[in-house]
Amino acid sequence: MALNNKGQGLPLSFIVIAAISALVLILVIAFTIGGLGGFFKQITIAGGGSDLSTVQSACQNSCNTAQLVTSLAQFKSSDYCTKTYAIDLSKDGKINSTTETKLHCWYGPSTTVNGPAVPCTVQIGDRTVDILAANTNSTACSALN
């Protein structure tokens, strides 16, 4: 008497899809609770920052947009004042975490900090706000009153 050993089994494609789905779910949960935030930040920094001319163009666009604001508070919260960049200034393919990250648009050549060096002049009512290039004060925008 021959035994019929055919049993109910799961198709291989179902097992593969289930494994991929589980991996994606784990990554989404880890990223959501912040566990992978630092990991992805390190990948971005290690992978190289933006090109200086690209950042200068972005800063000029941010300044142009900031020139449309109607209040000092709006200017202080604009991308020109708040956004920072990682730039491979030494062109060695790596981002130095102390001198090539968190660079504001107005940072310019100095003995301690280099940067995009994009000045921005904004007319707000009867007041002219002028952020000069080469200013390495990280509070240049927030110090405005």
C-alpha positions in Angstrom: 0.0 0.0 0.0 1.4 3.3 -1.1 1.1 6.3 1.2 0.1 9.7 -0.2 2.6 12.1 1.4 1.2 15.2 -0.2 0.5 17.8 2.4 -0.7 21.3 2.5 2.3 23.6 2.2 3.0 27.3 1.7 4.2 28.4 -1.7 7.7 29.8 -1.7 6.6 33.1 -3.2 4.3 33.7 -0.1 7.2 33.0 2.2 9.4 35.5 0.3 6.7 38.2 0.3 6.1 37.7 4.0 9.8 38.0 4.8 10.2 41.2 2.8 7.0 42.7 4.3 8.3 41.9 7.8 11.6 43.6 7.1 9.9 46.7 5.7 7.6 46.8 8.7 10.6 46.6 11.1 12.4 49.4 9.2 9.3 51.7 9.2 8.8 51.2 13.0 12.5 51.7 13.7 12.6 54.9 11.6 9.4 56.2 13.1 10.6 55.9 16.7 13.9 57.4 15.8 16.1 54.4 16.1 17.4 54.7 12.6 17.4 58.5 12.4 21.1 58.8 13.4 22.0 55.9 11.2 20.5 57.6 8.1 22.1 60.9 9.1 25.5 59.2 9.2 25.0 57.7 5.8 24.1 61.2 4.4 27.2 62.8 6.1 29.5 60.0 5.1 28.2 60.0 1.5 29.2 63.6 1.0 27.4 66.8 1.3 26.2 69.2 -1.3 28.4 71.0 -3.8 29.2 74.6 -2.9 27.7 76.1 -6.0 24.5 74.1 -5.5 24.2 75.4 -1.9 25.0 79.0 -3.1 22.1 78.7 -5.6 19.8 77.3 -2.9 20.8 80.1 -0.5 20.2 82.7 -3.2 16.8 81.2 -3.9 16.1 81.2 -0.2 17.1 84.9 0.0 14.8 85.7 -3.0 11.9 84.0 -1.2 12.7 85.7 2.1 12.5 89.1 0.3 8.8 88.5 -0.1 8.1 88.4 3.7 6.2 91.1 5.5 7.5 90.7 9.0 10.8 90.2 10.9 9.4 87.0 12.4 8.7 85.5 8.9 12.2 86.4 7.9 13.8 84.8 10.9 11.8 81.6 10.2 12.7 81.6 6.5 14.9 78.9 4.9 17.6 81.5 4.5 17.8 81.9 8.3 17.0 78.4 9.5 18.4 75.9 7.0 21.9 74.6 7.3 24.0 72.6 4.9 26.8 70.0 4.8 29.4 71.0 2.2 32.6 69.2 1.3 34.6 72.4 1.3 38.0 70.5 1.4 36.8 68.4 -1.7 38.2 65.2 -0.1 34.9 63.3 -0.6 34.2 63.3 3.2 32.3 65.7 5.4 34.2 66.9 8.4 31.5 67.0 11.2 33.0 70.0 12.9 33.8 72.4 10.0 31.7 71.2 7.1 28.2 70.7 8.7 25.6 73.0 10.0 26.7 75.8 7.7 24.3 78.7 7.3 23.9 80.6 4.0 25.7 83.7 5.3 28.8 81.9 6.5 31.7 83.1 4.5 35.4 82.6 4.3 37.1 83.2 7.7 39.9 81.8 9.7 37.5 79.4 11.5 34.4 78.8 9.4 33.9 78.7 5.6 30.6 78.5 3.9 28.4 79.6 1.0 28.8 83.3 1.7 25.5 84.5 0.3 24.4 87.9 1.6 20.7 88.8 1.9 19.1 92.2 2.1 15.4 92.3 2.9 13.1 95.3 3.1 10.5 94.9 5.8 8.3 97.9 6.0 10.6 100.9 6.5 13.4 98.7 7.8 16.2 97.2 5.8 17.6 93.9 7.2 21.0 93.2 5.9 22.8 89.8 6.6 26.3 90.2 5.3 28.3 87.3 3.9 31.4 86.3 5.8 29.5 86.6 9.1 30.3 83.5 11.1 27.9 84.3 13.9 25.5 81.4 14.0 22.8 83.7 15.5 22.9 86.4 12.8 19.3 85.9 12.0 17.9 85.1 15.4 19.7 88.0 17.0 17.7 90.5 14.8 15.2 92.6 16.8 
